[in-house]
């Protein structure tokens, strides 16, 4: 048998597809979407650039800064 990969565009579509599959007694499994948004990817990139440039703080430094507030 073949597998079918479905990409619903929103939660409503996902729930509808699941309901149809259940009604047809078709076995299926779900998995989280592993794609990250452009906003998240940009933030990761900025963080990596900060590390390369040496703009980092240790956990102890951050705890000290936060405890002074």
DSSP file (Angstrom, degrees, kcal/mol; ACC not computed):
  #  RESIDUE AA STRUCTURE BP1 BP2  ACC     N-H-->O    O-->H-N    N-H-->O    O-->H-N    TCO  KAPPA ALPHA  PHI   PSI    X-CA   Y-CA   Z-CA
    1    1 A X              0   0    0      0, 0.0     2,-0.2     0, 0.0     0, 0.0   0.000 360.0 360.0 360.0 156.5    0.0    0.0    0.0
    2    2 A X        -     0   0    0      1,-0.0     2,-0.3     2,-0.0     0, 0.0  -0.637 360.0-126.5 -99.4 158.5    1.1    3.6   -0.5
    3    3 A X        -     0   0    0     -2,-0.2     2,-0.5     2,-0.0    -1,-0.0  -0.790  15.9-150.4-101.2 147.8    1.4    6.4    2.0
    4    4 A X        -     0   0    0     -2,-0.3     2,-0.6     2,-0.0    -2,-0.0  -0.981   3.5-154.3-121.1 124.2   -0.2    9.8    1.5
    5    5 A X        -     0   0    0     -2,-0.5     2,-0.4     2,-0.0    -2,-0.0  -0.875  14.0-166.7-100.3 124.7    1.4   12.9    3.0
    6    6 A X        -     0   0    0     -2,-0.6     2,-0.5     2,-0.0    -2,-0.0  -0.909  12.3-163.9-116.6 137.7   -1.2   15.7    3.7
    7    7 A X        -     0   0    0     -2,-0.4    -2,-0.0     2,-0.0     2,-0.0  -0.770  12.0-164.3-121.4  84.6   -0.3   19.3    4.5
    8    8 A X        -     0   0    0     -2,-0.5     3,-0.1     1,-0.1    -2,-0.0  -0.369  16.1-141.6 -66.4 149.5   -3.4   21.1    6.0
    9    9 A X  S    S+     0   0    0      1,-0.1     2,-0.3    -2,-0.0    -1,-0.1   0.614  76.6   6.5 -88.5 -13.8   -3.1   24.9    6.0
   10   10 A X  S  > S-     0   0    0      1,-0.1     4,-2.0     0, 0.0     5,-0.1  -0.956  83.0 -91.5-158.8 174.0   -4.8   25.3    9.4
   11   11 A X  H  > S+     0   0    0     -2,-0.3     4,-2.6     1,-0.2     5,-0.2   0.851 119.5  57.0 -63.5 -36.4   -6.2   23.5   12.4
   12   12 A X  H  > S+     0   0    0      1,-0.2     4,-2.1     2,-0.2    -1,-0.2   0.928 108.3  46.3 -62.5 -44.8   -9.7   23.3   11.0
   13   13 A X  H  > S+     0   0    0      2,-0.2     4,-2.6     1,-0.2     5,-0.2   0.912 111.7  52.3 -62.4 -42.3   -8.5   21.5    7.9
   14   14 A X  H  X S+     0   0    0     -4,-2.0     4,-2.3     1,-0.2    -2,-0.2   0.927 110.9  46.5 -60.7 -45.9   -6.3   19.1   10.0
   15   15 A X  H  X S+     0   0    0     -4,-2.6     4,-2.3     1,-0.2    -1,-0.2   0.875 111.9  51.5 -65.9 -37.2   -9.3   18.2   12.2
   16   16 A X  H  X S+     0   0    0     -4,-2.1     4,-2.4    -5,-0.2    -2,-0.2   0.924 109.9  48.5 -65.2 -44.7  -11.5   17.7    9.2
   17   17 A X  H  X S+     0   0    0     -4,-2.6     4,-2.5     1,-0.2    -2,-0.2   0.922 111.7  50.0 -61.3 -44.1   -9.0   15.4    7.6
   18   18 A X  H  X S+     0   0    0     -4,-2.3     4,-2.6    -5,-0.2    -1,-0.2   0.912 110.0  50.9 -60.5 -42.5   -8.7   13.4   10.8
   19   19 A X  H  X S+     0   0    0     -4,-2.3     4,-2.5     2,-0.2    -1,-0.2   0.912 110.9  48.1 -62.6 -42.9  -12.4   13.1   11.1
   20   20 A X  H  X S+     0   0    0     -4,-2.4     4,-2.1     2,-0.2    -2,-0.2   0.929 112.1  49.1 -63.8 -45.2  -12.8   11.8    7.5
   21   21 A X  H  <>S+     0   0    0     -4,-2.5     5,-2.9     1,-0.2     4,-0.3   0.906 111.9  49.0 -61.8 -41.6  -10.0    9.3    8.0
   22   22 A X  H ><5S+     0   0    0     -4,-2.6     3,-1.2     1,-0.2    -1,-0.2   0.919 109.9  51.7 -63.3 -42.7  -11.5    8.1   11.3
   23   23 A X  H 3<5S+     0   0    0     -4,-2.5    -1,-0.2     1,-0.3    -2,-0.2   0.853 112.3  45.9 -62.3 -35.0  -14.9    7.7    9.6
   24   24 A X  T 3<5S-     0   0    0     -4,-2.1    -1,-0.3    -5,-0.2    -2,-0.2   0.456 112.2-123.1 -85.1  -1.3  -13.4    5.7    6.8
   25   25 A X  T < 5 +     0   0    0     -3,-1.2     2,-0.5    -4,-0.3    -3,-0.2   0.874  55.8 157.7  57.7  40.2  -11.5    3.6    9.4
   26   26 A X      < -     0   0    0     -5,-2.9    -1,-0.2    -6,-0.2     2,-0.2  -0.838  41.7-125.7 -94.2 126.8   -8.2    4.5    7.8
   27   27 A X        +     0   0    0     -2,-0.5     2,-0.3    -3,-0.1    -5,-0.0  -0.490  41.8 159.3 -71.6 140.7   -5.2    4.2   10.1
   28   28 A X        -     0   0    0     -2,-0.2     2,-0.3     2,-0.0   -10,-0.0  -0.982  25.8-154.3-153.7 161.7   -3.1    7.3   10.4
   29   29 A X        -     0   0    0     -2,-0.3     2,-0.3     2,-0.0    -2,-0.0  -0.983  13.0-142.6-137.6 152.3   -0.6    9.0   12.7
   30   30 A X        -     0   0    0     -2,-0.3     2,-0.3     0, 0.0    -2,-0.0  -0.762  12.3-171.9-111.2 158.5    0.3   12.6   13.2
   31   31 A X        -     0   0    0     -2,-0.3     3,-0.1     0, 0.0    -2,-0.0  -0.989  34.3 -93.6-145.2 151.0    3.6   14.3   13.9
   32   32 A X        -     0   0    0     -2,-0.3     2,-0.5     1,-0.1     0, 0.0  -0.280  43.8-104.2 -65.3 149.6    4.5   17.8   14.8
   33   33 A X        -     0   0    0      1,-0.1    -1,-0.1     2,-0.1     0, 0.0  -0.620  31.2-165.3 -72.4 123.2    5.4   20.2   12.0
   34   34 A X        +     0   0    0     -2,-0.5     2,-0.3    -3,-0.1    -1,-0.1   0.427  51.5 109.1 -95.0   0.8    9.1   20.6   12.1
   35   35 A X        -     0   0    0      1,-0.0     2,-0.3     0, 0.0    -2,-0.1  -0.587  59.4-144.3 -78.8 139.0    9.4   23.7    9.9
   36   36 A X        -     0   0    0     -2,-0.3    -2,-0.1     1,-0.1    -1,-0.0  -0.783  19.3-110.4-102.2 147.1   10.3   26.9   11.7
   37   37 A X     >  -     0   0    0     -2,-0.3     4,-2.5     1,-0.1     5,-0.2  -0.275  28.3-110.5 -70.3 161.0    8.9   30.3   10.7
   38   38 A X  H  > S+     0   0    0      1,-0.2     4,-2.4     2,-0.2     5,-0.2   0.861 119.1  57.3 -58.9 -36.9   11.1   32.9    9.1
   39   39 A X  H  > S+     0   0    0      2,-0.2     4,-1.8     1,-0.2    -1,-0.2   0.919 109.3  44.0 -61.2 -44.9   10.9   35.0   12.3
   40   40 A X  H  > S+     0   0    0      2,-0.2     4,-2.3     1,-0.2    -2,-0.2   0.918 112.9  51.2 -67.8 -43.9   12.3   32.1   14.4
   41   41 A X  H  X S+     0   0    0     -4,-2.5     4,-2.3     1,-0.2    -2,-0.2   0.879 109.0  51.6 -61.4 -38.0   15.0   31.3   11.8
   42   42 A X  H  X S+     0   0    0     -4,-2.4     4,-2.4     2,-0.2    -1,-0.2   0.897 109.3  50.4 -65.5 -40.1   16.1   35.0   11.8
   43   43 A X  H  X S+     0   0    0     -4,-1.8     4,-2.1     2,-0.2    -2,-0.2   0.893 110.1  49.6 -64.1 -40.8   16.3   35.0   15.6
   44   44 A X  H  X S+     0   0    0     -4,-2.3     4,-2.4     2,-0.2    -2,-0.2   0.924 110.4  50.9 -63.0 -44.2   18.4   31.8   15.5
   45   45 A X  H  X S+     0   0    0     -4,-2.3     4,-2.2     1,-0.2    -2,-0.2   0.915 109.5  50.0 -61.1 -43.8   20.7   33.4   12.9
   46   46 A X  H  X S+     0   0    0     -4,-2.4     4,-2.2     1,-0.2    -1,-0.2   0.906 110.3  51.2 -61.0 -40.8   21.1   36.6   15.0
   47   47 A X  H  X S+     0   0    0     -4,-2.1     4,-2.1     2,-0.2    -2,-0.2   0.906 109.1  49.6 -63.1 -42.5   22.0   34.4   18.0
   48   48 A X  H  X S+     0   0    0     -4,-2.4     4,-2.3     1,-0.2    -1,-0.2   0.889 110.4  50.7 -64.0 -38.9   24.6   32.5   16.1
   49   49 A X  H  X S+     0   0    0     -4,-2.2     4,-1.9     2,-0.2    -2,-0.2   0.886 108.2  53.1 -65.8 -38.4   26.1   35.8   14.9
   50   50 A X  H  <>S+     0   0    0     -4,-2.2     5,-2.8     2,-0.2     4,-0.4   0.916 109.1  49.1 -60.9 -43.6   26.2   37.1   18.5
   51   51 A X  H ><5S+     0   0    0     -4,-2.1     3,-1.4     1,-0.2    -2,-0.2   0.934 110.3  49.7 -63.0 -46.1   28.1   33.9   19.6
   52   52 A X  H 3<5S+     0   0    0     -4,-2.3    -1,-0.2     1,-0.3    -2,-0.2   0.856 111.5  49.8 -60.5 -34.6   30.6   34.2   16.8
   53   53 A X  T 3<5S-     0   0    0     -4,-1.9    -1,-0.3    -5,-0.2    -2,-0.2   0.463 118.0-112.9 -84.7  -1.2   31.2   37.9   17.7
   54   54 A X  T < 5 +     0   0    0     -3,-1.4     2,-1.7    -4,-0.4    -3,-0.2   0.636  69.4 142.5  81.5  13.4   31.7   37.0   21.4
   55   55 A X      < +     0   0    0     -5,-2.8     2,-0.3    -6,-0.2    -1,-0.2  -0.548  35.6 119.7 -88.2  74.3   28.5   38.8   22.6
   56   56 A X        -     0   0    0     -2,-1.7     2,-0.3    -5,-0.1    -5,-0.0  -0.882  46.8-154.0-133.4 163.8   27.6   36.2   25.2
   57   57 A X        -     0   0    0     -2,-0.3     2,-0.1     4,-0.0    -2,-0.0  -0.985  23.8-118.3-135.0 146.7   27.0   35.9   29.0
   58   58 A X     >  -     0   0    0     -2,-0.3     4,-2.0     1,-0.1     5,-0.2  -0.364  31.3-108.9 -76.0 165.0   27.4   33.0   31.2
   59   59 A X  H  > S+     0   0    0      1,-0.2     4,-2.5     2,-0.2     5,-0.2   0.896 121.4  54.0 -60.2 -41.0   24.5   31.6   33.2
   60   60 A X  H  > S+     0   0    0      1,-0.2     4,-2.3     2,-0.2    -1,-0.2   0.896 106.7  51.4 -62.0 -40.7   26.0   33.0   36.4
   61   61 A X  H  > S+     0   0    0      2,-0.2     4,-2.4     1,-0.2    -1,-0.2   0.913 111.0  47.9 -62.6 -42.4   26.3   36.5   34.8
   62   62 A X  H  X S+     0   0    0     -4,-2.0     4,-2.5     2,-0.2    -2,-0.2   0.913 110.6  51.0 -65.5 -42.9   22.7   36.4   33.8
   63   63 A X  H  X S+     0   0    0     -4,-2.5     4,-2.0     1,-0.2    -1,-0.2   0.912 111.1  49.2 -60.6 -42.2   21.5   35.3   37.3
   64   64 A X  H  X S+     0   0    0     -4,-2.3     4,-0.9     2,-0.2    -2,-0.2   0.915 111.5  48.8 -63.6 -43.0   23.5   38.1   38.8
   65   65 A X  H  < S+     0   0    0     -4,-2.4     3,-0.5     1,-0.2    -2,-0.2   0.909 114.0  46.0 -62.8 -42.3   22.0   40.7   36.5
   66   66 A X  H >< S+     0   0    0     -4,-2.5     3,-1.1     1,-0.2    -1,-0.2   0.822 107.3  56.6 -73.0 -30.8   18.5   39.5   37.1
   67   67 A X  H 3< S+     0   0    0     -4,-2.0    -1,-0.2     1,-0.2    -2,-0.2   0.708  98.9  62.4 -75.4 -18.0   18.9   39.3   40.9
   68   68 A X  T 3<        0   0    0     -4,-0.9    -1,-0.2    -3,-0.5    -2,-0.2   0.505 360.0 360.0 -82.6  -4.3   19.9   43.0   41.0
   69   69 A X    <         0   0    0     -3,-1.1    -1,-0.2    -4,-0.2    -2,-0.1   0.440 360.0 360.0 -93.4 360.0   16.5   44.1   39.6
